[in-house]
Amino acid sequence: MSAILSKKDEELFDTLRIMEEMSNGEFEKKFENIIEYMEEVYMQDSNDWSIMSSAGKDSALVLHLVMTMLKRLSPFQRTKKVHVVSADTRVETKVMTDFLLKNLDLIKKNSVGLNIHVHLVQPDIKNSFAWNVIGKGYPYPEAKSPFQWCTSKHKIKPMDKKINELLKLQTNSKNNHKLTMLLGVRLDESKRREASINAFADKDNDFFAKHTTYEDVRVYHPVKYIQTSDLWAFLSQHCELAWGLPYDELFEMYSDGKECPIFTSEKEKADACGKSNSRNGCWTCLYAGREDKMLQTLISKGHDEVEYLADFKRFLYDTRNDVRYREPISRKEIKAIIKEDNTFQLNLFEDAFASESELSFKHYKRADKSHYVPGGLTFELRLKLLQKLLWAQEGCGYELVSDEELNAIIQTWDEEGYTIDLEDDFIPVDHQTDGVLCLKPNGEINLKETTIHQRVFSIDIKFEMPLDDIADYLKKRQAITQKSYYCFLNYQEYENFNYVNNVLTFIVSDLFIDTKEEALEALCNYLFPISEEIDIMFENEIVRSGQIFLDVCEDVLTKYQDTPNSPEYQFLNEWVHNSKSLSKKITAALNESAS
């Protein structure tokens, strides 16, 4: 209770302070000083200004002060171009997008003669949410993600492109900058924001800062020392802001003080995007958790269609870390395997006198990934996400994924070898989860985050294929079945016999699988399909006989590998190498079946 009273007391004292400053003229003078200094900075050189505007309260204050300053100048003094740059991530809510577009239209309409130019930037298709998550299968960043790629792709890259365009338009300057960028950041926003602002502040004038990316861009923080309470008190004195937006509309959007502010570099994003459970921002953002305050607020205010967006986000959140929807090998790992294969060379000194079996054992590509480090999203989930998004789009009544994005997704899937039927696959479906299966880094089930009720089985499958062939084989099976099972990769070897094979431990969990035998049958049907094109000796159980062979090897080779002089060892050694020819035929048959 004391903490609540303390906060109320603080707000009361702040209100009394503002009232006193208004009565003695200090409050008005505070903002008048900002405008006067803005004019001084404006007149210092001929290089353009850019105002990075999110249409939020902070950038609104900056734009209002700039336009007030410009209106006081004579037309002959307004020689500098002022660029208002805003970003649309393609995944803003319709309420936010409409609000942003209304602001930009009003700025264009009511800035005639002020030399103000309006720019709206968007991510291109390859930087959009739909193409990256659904098309390519990149997991959407969440609070625990080490790399917040969504911010870079959706906001920073489009902004960088526009900044570069503006820089090219500037003439050579005698100053150390070609462009002055105005940002509405304030020390009062948060301790982290304060530290970020001060870290790059100019030592001679702390209203200015170095841009973390562009050496010839000067950053100007005109409202750096303005408190949030002062901001609202000042803007509330105006029925309309300088470009004609009613003050009440701005207050309605941002009165809780929480927003995803605009920023212009990788170093700033940790202090901004998605960190505050904001009232505006990307509706797909997972940083706020499974339930999104922004979406729930819109729903509570009568935007019933937003419930479709909230339901899609919950599905995205639940499936993102579900092991059943994650690839066992990442694209980066596959590239490394291919690179290693392409750069392989025999060592003429070490390998010159080695036997074929010794060379095979030495250079066999062993699978070694026993910890849980998942790859991207499986195609099975990506298709479900697309169908769920189409369902949400149909339900909310406005566009969530463009035709251009859909065409890019189709092309990407085709390049990966997935065959889809536009009539049967590109349909709205309200997919739901049966719970979540999460693993710890050591491969154990994360009981805290797992919510499924069915049993989970670990099934070991042995392959004589080297790792590169396994990776290729699994991709073929995924392309044909449009399904995937996560697996841990390991190997077992018997050095005395120059024998080694890979072991994949698959995770199987399904509502309709109750026993380990059923799990093994489902997995074998997935891995080892029966094909009429394969000779009868390799069909059905014969195809799977490679597994039986490897199981036998594990039992008997372990028993006799330490007795090289025994008759049993000599017999087994000959038997293993003679049997490899049959195993190779089985492997070839499997590959032919998969393709």
Secondary structure, DSSP 8 states (H G I E B T S, - for coil): -HHHHHHHHHHHHHHHHHHHHHHHTHHHHHHHHHHHHHHHHHTT-S--EEEE--SSHHHHHHHHHHHHHHHHS-GGG--S-EEEEEE--S-B-HHHHHHHHHHHHHHHHH-TTTTEEEEEE---GGGSHIIIIIIS-----BTT-S--HHHIIIIIHHHHHHHHHHHHH----SSS-SEEEE----TTS-HHHHHHHHHTB-SS-TTEEE-SS-TTEEEE-TTTT--HHHHHHHHTT-SB-TTS-BHHHHHHHHTT--------SGGGGGGSTTSS--SSSBTT-BTT-SS-HHHHHHHHTT-TTHHHHHHHHHHHHHHHT-GGGB-SS-HHHHHHHHHHHHT----TTTSTT--HHHHHHHH-----B-S----SB-HHHHHHHHHHHHHHHHHHTS-SS-HHHHHHHHHHHHHTT----HHHHSS------S----B-TTS-B-TTT----S--EEEEEEE-S-HHHHHHHHHHHHHHHS----EEEEEEEEGGGTEEEEEEEEEE--TT--SHHHHHHHHHHHHS---TTS-GGGSHHHHTHHHHHHHHHHHHHHHHTT-TTSHHHHHHHHHHHHHHHHHHHHHHHHHHHH-
